[in-house]
Amino acid sequence: MLIKIFILCILISYSVFDLQAQSNWVEWTEDISEAEDISKWQEQYESLSELAEHPFNINTITREQLEQLPFLSDKMIENILYYIYKYGPMVSKKELLGIEGMDWQTRKFLEDFIYIGKSDKEEDKFYWKDVLKHNKQELLTRVDIPLYMKSGYADYDKETLEKYPNRKYYGDPVYHNLRYRFQFRNQLYMGFTAEKDAGEPFFSKYNKKGYDFYAAYVFLQDVDKLKALAIGNYRVNFGYGLVINTGGFSLGKSGLSGSMNRFGKGISKYSSTGESNYLQGIAATYTLKKRWTLSAFYSFRKQDARIEDMFIRSLKTDGYHRLKKDMEKKNTINNQVVGSNLSYNGKLFELGLTGVYTVFNKVLNPDFRPYNLYYPRGRYFFNVGMNYKIFFHKFIFSGETAFDKSGKIATLNMLSYSPAVHTSFLLINRYYDKRYQTIYADAFGENSKLQNETGIYIGLESSFFNKLKIACYGDFFHFFYRRYQVDKDHTSGFDGLCQLSYSPINSLAMLIKYSYKNKAKNYTSANEKKYVLPYIRQRLHYQLSYKPCEKFWLKTATEYVHTAYKFGSSSNGGFINGTLGTSLSFVPVQILCSGAWFRTQSYDSRVYMYEPGLLYAFSIPSFYGRGSRWSVNLKYSYKNRLIIQGKWGLTYYKDRDRISSGAEEIQGNRKSDIQLQLKVKW
């Protein structure tokens, strides 16, 4: 039956012409092609999901709030604010079409993050007596239950476990998390997060405190001259990330060139379940004068690491504590971070000066490998950088230049040109010395670490034709020294993308994109000889979304992937999928059914597919081989106060009788699971 529904979904999607549109910011902005992209998308997805769950009142919205939305250019933000100033409060989201330069795609994205409210702004005065009277609270919990058995949960005799202690997980296979959020206006936020990963013990073994991960935060903002105050877990993002960027802000090669020259948002709360990319302590931003702000932060936290001979050989950042080897690395080191930022926000230019000092209680000294000669080593690290932005007519020149404790340099510079509100060009040049060392930096680039790279990026984004939008970029990069899986110095590459999105009517939206990446990689020939060859990955992706009415919508996508070593082996793969959704009229229930077929010749041509998931549960799984993926998602909502959501998923493989390996191995060719989520608001 499910197969018939899916086929019907595909057929209908190609035969509709005349109705109303749907667009989803997750599905239309994802561009996952490598495993390392997933963690960054997880952070950005959680951040944007939280904003979508707590939308802004468009009639009282501020520049700072709009700047949190990466699909809005600086010029578009100005036009939105000017429209509200000139014409008064909006009475319908349809008025977004009247804003100069507003194209259909940006409008559909923006609709997910705003609501039409009163134009009276809340009083700036903050009174604690009002906090308990006029607040919003919510509690969310999620449980994932696998319907299969992994090797790590099997029963082993005592002798086997003594010989192979890392074969068995300490805990049960259920995943569980708990989140609580308290909000007063847009000024005070408090939250609590607890998480237990699958395989981690719960009130047993080495974890007597219940959940494996606990986090809490208090965040106060815009109270008199106090712009921000964070206590507990928080994020810090200044400049373009060359000195410090602890998640939530990433200059990916998305083609959204209109917003890529935007600085990091400074100090912000951290409410994610991620267990590594955050700071813990206290941080504050204070307004010195009208255009001057001063920020300072201090963090102390224990971290996971592999310790040998009193040296830190590697930092463990996955957050898993399921096996004996995981527990041996848990909280083995202390890390302290102290830093500050001084910023000036002028009409014609902006400046910022950031300094960060990081110290471990042990010496960081990774096991030597040919590719990690210049990796960060030592007990303390110091970085200082200056970020800058200059406005000149339709041009914006911006960038950041940073130095480490040895005087090695990292610099990133951009020049953007917007001849009109609907078109922007962007040129980015970066140079990261191979000896530049930093711990918490994360900036635009191709390398996994902020060092050993130079490159030039050229991007274009335009919606000159109201129903057609184009985004494309080309990135030329060069690595001075060898890298992981690249046993050769001085290698170069190219990464490019061209994307067209088209909406002939409000009910129909289409997108097609082609991406090409050429990057050096080790290759072993049939006669066991090793070479470093250009490794080329090409992707052609098409998707179509259609919404004939408020109660029914569908989406279908197909993709072809081709990978090849120049003068070496090649591999092909692809998928076709579809999602059918409906909202029942007689009961507040939403149903999503999705199905996909995939076929790849090897792991090299693996595919990544977006799949509708639970709130804050990012779902872009990868697949290789031959098989299919099915899921059903049910959501019940009672007056937006009580939301119950459940998802069932099944992956079926035709080319194997076991899935994965090691402790994750599953006997058989299929795996299914159930996810349940409960959200209560009051």
C-alpha positions in Angstrom: 0.0 0.0 0.0 2.8 2.4 0.9 4.5 1.7 -2.4 1.3 2.6 -4.3 0.9 5.8 -2.4 4.5 6.8 -3.1 4.1 6.0 -6.9 0.9 8.1 -6.9 2.8 10.9 -5.3 5.4 10.9 -8.0 2.8 10.7 -10.8 0.7 13.6 -9.4 3.8 15.8 -8.8 4.6 15.7 -12.5 1.0 16.4 -13.7 0.0 19.5 -11.7 0.0 23.0 -13.0 -2.4 25.3 -11.4 -2.4 25.7 -7.6 -0.5 27.2 -4.5 3.1 26.9 -3.4 5.1 25.3 -0.6 8.7 25.9 0.3 10.7 24.5 3.2 13.9 26.2 4.3 15.5 22.9 5.4 14.9 21.0 2.2 15.8 23.9 -0.1 19.1 25.0 1.6 20.6 21.6 2.5 23.7 20.7 0.4 25.2 17.6 2.1 27.9 15.9 0.1 30.4 14.8 2.7 30.1 13.4 6.2 31.8 16.3 7.8 29.1 18.6 6.6 26.5 16.9 8.7 27.7 18.1 12.1 27.6 21.7 10.9 24.2 21.3 9.4 23.0 19.8 12.7 23.9 22.9 14.6 22.4 25.3 12.1 19.3 23.2 11.8 18.7 23.2 15.6 19.3 26.9 15.7 16.9 27.7 12.9 14.3 25.2 14.2 14.3 27.0 17.5 13.7 30.3 15.8 10.9 28.7 13.7 9.3 27.3 16.9 9.4 30.8 18.5 8.8 33.2 15.5 9.3 36.9 15.6 6.5 39.5 15.5 7.1 41.1 12.1 5.6 44.4 13.3 8.1 44.8 16.1 11.0 42.9 14.6 14.6 44.3 15.0 17.6 44.3 12.8 19.4 41.9 15.2 16.5 39.4 14.9 16.5 39.5 11.1 20.2 39.0 11.0 19.8 35.6 12.6 18.1 34.4 9.3 21.0 33.5 6.9 18.8 33.7 3.8 18.2 37.4 4.2 20.8 39.8 2.7 21.7 43.1 4.5 19.8 45.0 1.8 16.7 42.9 2.2 16.8 43.5 5.9 16.9 47.2 5.3 14.0 47.0 2.9 11.9 45.0 5.4 12.4 47.5 8.2 11.8 50.4 5.8 8.5 48.9 4.6 7.2 48.6 8.2 8.4 52.1 9.0 6.8 53.7 5.9 3.5 51.8 5.6 2.9 50.8 9.2 2.2 47.4 10.8 1.4 44.5 8.5 -2.0 42.8 8.7 -1.1 39.7 6.6 1.9 37.8 5.5 0.8 38.4 1.9 2.2 42.0 2.4 5.7 40.5 2.2 5.2 40.6 -1.6 5.2 44.4 -1.5 8.7 44.7 -0.1 11.2 45.8 -2.7 13.3 42.9 -4.0 11.3 40.2 -2.2 11.3 37.1 -4.4 9.0 34.1 -3.9 11.7 31.8 -2.3 12.8 34.4 0.3 9.2 35.1 1.1 8.3 31.4 1.7 11.4 31.0 3.9 10.6 34.1 5.9 7.0 33.1 6.5 8.3 30.2 8.7 10.0 32.6 11.1 7.4 35.4 11.6 3.9 36.0 12.8 1.5 39.0 12.5 1.2 40.6 15.9 0.5 43.9 17.5 2.7 46.9 16.6 3.0 48.1 20.2 6.5 47.4 21.4 7.0 45.9 24.8 8.4 48.2 27.4 12.2 48.3 27.6 12.1 48.3 31.4 12.8 44.9 32.9 11.0 44.1 36.2 11.6 40.8 37.9 8.0 40.9 39.3 6.7 40.6 35.7 8.9 37.6 35.0 6.7 35.1 36.8 3.4 36.6 35.5 4.2 37.0 31.8 6.4 34.2 30.7 6.3 31.3 28.2 7.5 27.8 29.2 7.8 24.5 27.4 8.9 21.0 28.1 10.0 18.6 25.4 11.1 15.0 25.6 12.1 12.5 22.9 12.6 8.7 22.9 14.2 6.6 20.0 13.5 2.9 20.2 15.3 0.6 17.7 13.4 -2.5 16.5 16.6 -4.4 15.8 19.5 -5.8 17.7 23.1 -4.5 17.3 26.1 -6.6 18.1 27.0 -4.3 21.0 23.9 -5.4 22.9 24.3 -9.1 22.5 25.2 -11.4 25.5 28.9 -12.4 25.8 30.5 -14.7 28.3 32.8 -13.3 30.9 36.0 -14.6 29.2 35.1 -12.9 25.9 34.5 -9.6 27.5 37.7 -9.8 29.5 39.6 -10.3 26.2 37.5 -7.9 24.1 36.0 -5.4 26.5 34.9 -3.0 23.7 32.5 -5.4 22.1 29.6 -4.7 24.4 27.8 -1.4 25.2 27.3 -0.5 28.8 23.7 0.6 28.5 20.5 -0.1 26.7 19.8 0.8 23.0 17.2 3.5 23.8 18.0 7.2 23.1 16.3 9.8 25.3 16.5 13.5 25.9 14.7 16.1 27.9 14.6 19.9 27.3 13.0 22.7 29.3 12.8 26.3 28.1 11.6 29.5 30.0 11.2 32.8 28.1 10.2 36.3 29.2 9.6 38.6 26.3 12.8 38.6 24.1 14.9 39.4 27.1 15.2 36.5 29.5 15.8 32.9 28.5 16.5 29.9 30.8 16.9 26.3 29.8 17.9 22.8 30.8 18.9 19.9 28.7 19.6 16.3 29.5 20.6 13.5 27.1 21.3 9.8 27.0 22.7 8.4 23.8 21.9 4.8 22.7 24.2 2.4 24.4 25.0 4.7 27.4 24.1 3.5 30.9 21.2 5.2 32.7 21.4 5.2 36.5 23.7 2.2 36.4 27.3 1.1 35.8 29.6 4.1 35.6 26.8 6.6 35.3 24.9 6.8 38.6 23.7 10.3 37.9 21.1 9.3 35.3 21.7 11.1 32.0 25.1 11.1 30.5 25.0 14.8 29.5 23.5 17.7 31.4 23.5 21.4 30.4 21.8 24.5 31.6 21.9 28.2 30.7 20.5 31.6 31.8 20.6 34.2 29.0 19.6 37.9 29.5 19.7 40.5 26.7 18.8 44.1 25.9 18.3 45.3 29.5 19.5 48.9 29.6 23.1 48.9 28.6 23.5 45.2 29.2 23.3 43.8 25.7 23.9 40.2 26.7 24.6 38.1 29.8 25.1 34.3 29.6 25.6 32.0 32.6 26.1 28.3 32.1 26.5 27.0 28.6 26.8 29.5 25.8 28.3 30.2 22.3 30.7 32.8 21.2 31.1 34.0 17.6 33.0 37.1 16.7 34.1 38.4 13.3 34.3 35.7 10.7 35.5 32.9 13.1 39.3 33.1 12.6 39.8 33.6 16.4 36.7 32.0 17.9 33.5 30.4 16.6 31.8 27.8 18.8 29.0 26.8 16.5 25.8 28.3 15.4 27.5 30.5 12.7 29.1 29.0 9.6 30.2 30.5 6.3 29.3 27.5 4.2 29.5 27.5 0.4 25.8 27.9 0.2 25.6 30.5 -2.6 23.7 32.8 -0.2 26.2 35.5 -1.0 23.9 38.3 0.2 24.4 37.3 3.8 27.9 35.8 3.8 29.6 39.0 4.8 27.7 39.2 8.1 29.7 39.0 11.3 29.1 36.4 14.0 26.4 37.3 16.5 28.7 37.6 19.5 27.5 35.9 22.7 24.4 33.7 22.5 22.7 30.9 24.5 23.5 27.2 23.9 20.5 24.9 24.0 21.6 22.1 21.8 22.2 18.5 22.8 25.7 18.5 21.2 28.3 17.7 23.8 31.5 19.5 22.5 31.1 22.7 20.6 30.2 25.2 23.4 31.7 27.1 26.3 30.7 26.9 30.0 31.0 29.7 32.5 30.0 33.3 32.2 30.0 35.9 29.4 28.6 39.4 28.9 28.3 42.2 26.4 28.0 45.8 27.6 27.2 48.9 25.7 29.9 51.5 26.5 28.6 54.2 24.2 26.0 54.4 21.4 28.2 52.6 18.9 30.7 50.9 21.2 30.3 47.5 22.9 32.7 45.5 25.1 32.4 41.7 25.5 34.2 39.4 27.9 33.9 35.7 28.6 35.4 33.0 30.8 34.9 29.2 30.4 36.0 26.2 32.5 34.9 22.7 31.5 36.1 19.1 31.5 36.6 17.5 28.2 37.1 14.0 26.8 40.5 13.1 25.5 42.9 10.2 25.0 45.8 10.6 27.4 49.1 8.7 27.0 52.4 9.5 28.8 50.7 12.6 30.4 50.1 14.0 26.9 46.8 14.7 25.2 47.0 12.6 22.1 43.6 13.4 20.7 40.4 15.3 21.7 37.2 13.2 21.7 34.2 15.3 20.5 31.5 12.8 19.5 29.9 12.8 23.0 29.5 9.0 23.1 30.2 7.1 26.4 29.1 3.6 25.5 32.2 1.4 25.6 35.1 0.9 27.9 37.4 2.9 25.7 34.9 5.8 25.8 34.8 5.8 29.5 38.6 5.8 29.7 38.5 9.1 27.8 35.6 10.8 29.6 36.4 14.1 31.4 40.2 13.4 31.5 41.3 17.0 30.9 40.4 20.5 32.0 40.1 23.4 29.6 39.9 27.1 30.4 39.1 29.9 27.9 39.2 33.6 28.5 38.6 36.3 25.9 37.2 39.6 25.1 35.9 41.7 22.1 35.7 45.4 21.5 33.3 46.4 18.7 32.4 49.6 16.9 29.3 49.7 14.8 29.3 52.9 12.6 27.2 54.0 9.7 30.1 53.7 7.2 32.2 51.1 8.8 32.4 48.5 11.5 35.4 47.3 13.5 36.1 44.6 16.1 39.1 43.4 18.0 39.0 40.0 19.6 41.5 38.2 21.8 41.2 34.6 23.1 43.5 32.7 25.5 43.1 28.9 25.8 44.9 26.6 28.3 44.7 22.9 29.0 45.9 21.2 32.2 48.0 18.8 30.1 50.1 19.3 26.9 48.3 18.7 23.6 50.7 16.6 21.6 49.0 14.4 19.0 50.6 11.1 17.8 52.9 12.1 15.0 51.6 11.4 11.5 53.0 12.8 8.2 49.9 14.9 7.7 49.6 16.4 11.2 53.1 18.0 11.6 51.5 21.5 12.0 48.5 20.5 14.1 48.0 22.5 17.3 50.5 21.4 20.0 51.2 22.8 23.4 49.5 23.6 26.6 48.3 27.1 26.0 47.2 29.0 22.8 46.6 32.7 22.2 44.9 34.3 19.2 44.1 37.9 18.5 42.3 39.2 15.4 40.7 42.3 14.0 37.5 42.2 11.9 36.4 45.1 9.7 33.6 46.1 7.3 33.5 49.2 5.1 30.4 50.4 3.2 30.8 52.3 0.0 27.7 52.8 -2.2 26.8 49.4 -3.5 30.1 47.8 -2.4 31.0 46.2 1.0 34.5 45.3 1.8 34.9 43.1 4.9 37.2 40.6 6.5 39.2 39.5 9.5 42.9 39.1 10.1 44.2 37.0 13.0 47.6 36.0 14.5 48.5 33.1 16.9 51.0 33.1 19.7 53.9 32.5 17.2 52.8 35.3 14.9 51.4 33.1 12.2 48.7 34.6 10.2 45.2 33.8 9.0 43.2 36.3 6.9 39.9 36.2 5.2 38.7 39.1 3.0 35.5 39.7 1.1 34.3 42.1 -1.5 30.5 42.1 -2.3 28.7 44.2 -4.8 24.9 44.5 -5.0 23.8 46.5 -8.1 20.2 45.9 -7.1 18.4 44.4 -4.1 17.8 41.1 -6.0 21.4 40.6 -7.1 24.7 40.3 -5.3 28.2 39.3 -6.3 30.8 38.1 -3.8 34.5 37.6 -4.0 36.3 35.9 -1.0 40.1 35.5 -0.6 41.5 33.5 2.3 45.0 32.7 3.4 45.6 30.4 6.4 49.2 29.7 7.2 50.0 26.0 7.5 51.5 26.8 11.0 48.5 28.9 12.2 47.2 27.2 15.4 43.9 27.8 17.2 41.5 25.6 19.1 38.0 27.2 18.8 38.2 28.9 15.4 35.9 27.8 12.5 35.8 29.8 9.4 35.1 29.6 5.7 37.3 27.1 3.9 37.7 23.7 2.4 40.1 22.2 5.0 38.8 20.6 8.1 41.2 22.7 10.2 41.8 26.4 10.0 45.3 26.2 8.6 47.2 25.1 5.5 45.0 26.7 2.9 44.6 29.5 0.5 41.8 30.1 -2.0 39.5 32.3 -4.0 35.8 32.1 -4.0 33.4 33.8 -6.5 29.7 33.7 -5.9 26.5 35.1 -7.5 23.0 35.2 -6.2 20.1 36.8 -8.2 16.4 36.8 -8.4 16.2 39.3 -11.3 13.3 37.4 -12.7 10.7 37.2 -10.0 9.8 33.6 -10.5 13.4 32.4 -11.2 16.3 32.5 -8.8 19.9 31.6 -9.5 22.7 30.9 -7.1 26.2 29.7 -8.2 29.8 29.8 -7.0 33.2 28.6 -7.9 35.9 28.0 -5.3 39.6 27.5 -6.2 41.7 26.3 -3.3 45.3 25.2 -2.6 46.9 23.3 0.3 50.6 24.0 1.1 51.2 20.8 3.0 49.9 17.2 2.9 46.6 16.3 4.6 44.8 13.3 5.9 44.6 10.7 3.1 46.7 13.0 0.9 50.4 12.0 1.0 51.6 14.9 -1.1 52.5 18.6 -0.6 51.0 21.4 -2.7 47.7 20.0 -4.0 45.0 22.1 -5.5 41.3 21.7 -6.2 38.0 23.2 -7.3 34.5 23.2 -5.9 31.6 24.6 -7.8 27.8 24.7 -7.8 25.0 26.1 -10.0 21.5 26.1 -8.7 18.2 27.3 -10.3 14.9 27.5 -8.5 11.7 28.3 -10.3 8.1 28.9 -9.1 5.7 29.5 -12.0 2.8 29.7 -9.6 2.5 29.9 -5.9 1.6 26.3 -5.5 4.5 24.8 -7.5 8.2 25.2 -6.8 11.1 23.4 -8.6 14.8 23.3 -8.1 17.7 21.9 -10.0 21.4 22.1 -9.1 24.7 20.7 -10.3 27.8 20.5 -8.1 31.3 19.6 -9.0 34.3 19.0 -6.7 37.9 18.1 -7.7 40.1 17.4 -4.8 43.3 15.3 -4.4 43.1 12.0 -2.6 45.2 8.9 -2.1 44.6 6.1 -4.6 45.8 2.5 -4.5 45.9 0.7 -7.9 45.3 -2.9 -8.6 49.0 -3.7 -8.4 49.1 -2.1 -4.9 51.0 1.0 -6.0 50.0 4.2 -4.3 49.3 7.5 -6.0 47.8 10.9 -5.2 45.2 11.6 -7.9 42.5 14.2 -8.5 39.2 12.8 -7.0 36.1 14.1 -8.7 32.6 14.1 -7.3 29.7 15.3 -9.4 26.0 15.6 -8.3 22.9 16.5 -10.3 19.9 17.1 -8.1 16.3 17.9 -9.0 13.3 18.4 -6.7 9.7 19.5 -7.0 7.3 20.7 -4.3 3.6 21.2 -4.7 0.8 22.3 -2.4 -2.7 22.3 -4.0 -4.3 23.4 -0.7 -3.6 23.9 3.0 -4.4 20.3 3.8 -2.3 18.5 1.2 1.3 18.8 -0.1 3.9 16.7 -1.7 7.6 16.7 -2.7 9.7 14.5 -5.0 13.4 14.6 -5.6 15.9 12.6 -7.7 19.7 12.7 -7.7 22.6 11.3 -9.7 26.1 11.0 -8.3 29.3 10.2 -10.2 32.7 9.9 -8.5 36.0 9.0 -10.2 39.8 9.1 -9.7 41.4 10.7 -12.7 43.1 7.8 -14.6 41.5 5.5 -11.9 38.3 3.8 -10.9 34.8 5.4 -11.0 31.5 4.8 -9.3 27.9 5.9 -9.9 24.9 6.2 -7.7 21.5 7.9 -7.3 18.1 7.9 -5.7 14.5 8.9 -6.2 12.2 9.8 -3.4 8.9 11.3 -2.5 7.0 12.7 0.4 3.3 13.0 0.7 1.7 15.1 3.5 -1.8 15.9 4.7 -3.6 17.5 7.6 -6.8 15.9 8.6 -9.8 18.2 9.0 -11.8 16.2 11.6 -8.8 15.8 14.0 -5.7 18.0 14.5 -3.3 15.4 13.0 -0.7 15.8 10.3 0.6 12.8 8.4 3.8 12.6 6.4 4.7 9.5 4.3 8.0 9.3 2.5 9.7 6.6 0.4 13.0 6.3 -1.5 14.9 4.0 -3.7 18.6 4.2 -3.9 21.3 2.4 -5.9 25.1 3.1 -5.8 28.0 1.0 -7.0 30.2 1.7 -3.9 30.5 3.8 -0.8 32.3 6.5 -2.9 29.0 7.3 -4.7 26.9 7.3 -1.6 23.9 9.6 -1.5 22.4 11.9 1.2 18.7 12.3 1.5 16.6 14.8 3.5 13.8 13.0 5.4 11.2 14.8 7.5 11.9 14.1 11.2 10.9 15.2 14.7 11.5 18.7 16.0 15.2 19.4 16.5 16.0 15.9 15.1 18.1 16.5 12.0 17.6 13.7 9.5 19.8 13.5 6.4 21.0 9.9 6.4 23.5 8.5 3.9 23.0 5.3 1.9 25.1 3.2 -0.4 24.4 -0.1 -2.1 21.0 -1.1 -3.3 17.8 -0.7 -1.2 14.9 1.5 -0.1 13.9 3.7 2.8 10.4 4.3 4.1 9.0 6.4 6.9 5.7 7.5 8.3 5.5 10.6 10.5 2.4 11.5 12.6 1.9 14.7 14.5 -1.0 15.6 16.8 -1.5 19.1 18.1 -4.0 20.4 20.7 -4.4 24.2 20.6 -0.6 24.4 20.1 -0.2 23.6 23.8 0.3 19.8 23.5 2.1 18.3 20.6 2.7 14.6 20.2 4.7 13.3 17.3 5.8 9.9 16.3 7.9 8.5 13.4 8.5 5.0 12.1 11.3 4.3 9.7 12.5 1.3 7.8 15.7 0.8 5.7 15.8 -2.3 3.5 18.9 -3.5 1.6 18.9 -5.9 -1.3 22.7 -6.5 -1.5 23.7 -7.6 2.0 22.8 -9.8 4.9 24.4 -7.7 7.6 24.5 -3.9 8.2 27.5 -1.9 9.5 30.3 -3.6 11.5 31.8 -4.0 14.9 29.5 -3.2 17.9 27.1 -1.5 15.4 26.7 -4.6 13.3 23.1 -5.7 12.6 22.4 -9.2 11.5 20.0 -9.1 8.5 19.2 -6.7 5.7 16.8 -4.4 7.3 16.6 -1.9 10.2 13.6 -0.1 11.6 13.0 2.2 14.5 10.4 4.3 16.2 10.8 7.9 17.5 8.4 9.5 19.9 8.3 13.1 21.0 6.1 15.0 23.5 6.0 18.8 23.7 4.0 20.8 26.3 3.7 24.6 26.3 2.2 26.8 29.0 
